[in-house]
Amino acid sequence: MKYFGEGLSEQHKALQKIIRKPDQLEAAKELFLAIHASLHPSDNMTTALNEVDALLNDLTVQEYTAMAASSDETIAWVLWHTARIEDLTMNYLVARQEQFFDSMWQQAMGIEFTDTGNAWSDDEILRFSHQVDINALLNYCRQVSRRTRTIMSELQAGDMRRQVQAEDLDKIRAVKGVSEHEDSIWLLDYWGKKDVAGLLLMPPTRHVMLHLNDCCKWKLHFRTHKRIYRE
């Protein structure tokens, strides 16, 4: 069922059709930035309040950190997971520069984790969700999305078909953006098969869209069923 982002899938399909066409570069940038702004918390500098703000602004701490089913994820985990993947892929693989996350951000969020969370157990997801400072996490999400918009605005037509470089994937592994667990390390192979356009069409857009739909579903569950399975 659709809980979030009415019309965004259609916009994303339109982006797929033009993103690799050199003569459509400016239109592709404009469409990407519109979709991206709809999928990330507003930053009060470049974007207006949006559907993500409506999802997040009245959440309780318990709703950020609880699971709606006996084995699931949390809204806090989704925010980390999507922002962490966006940070790694947009910076290391698209812009070929350093990630935004560092030891200062890790300290500010109060977490022991550095990877995307793909291979975490339910207990690890809950531990992260209760460790993380939600305000710092939201700030990280905003800063990552802001940098992505800057990266996109600076791309040239010739960048879109540029393939991901092996040495940039090695950097993600070196900073422990992925773990050695099979449910995490596979991401390097997956990203390694993409070009820049392919990355833009997934981590900062389609990937976020799918996870936010889950978050809206969980929020509705918390407020209508009044049942939390794990917290």
PyMOL commands that set and color helices and strands:
alter all, ss='L'
color gray80, all
select helices_A, chain A and resi 8-18+22-38+51-56+61-65+75-95+103-109+122-131+134-154+157-159+166-174+182-192+196-200+202-224
alter helices_A, ss='H'
color red, helices_A
deselect
rebuild
show_as cartoon
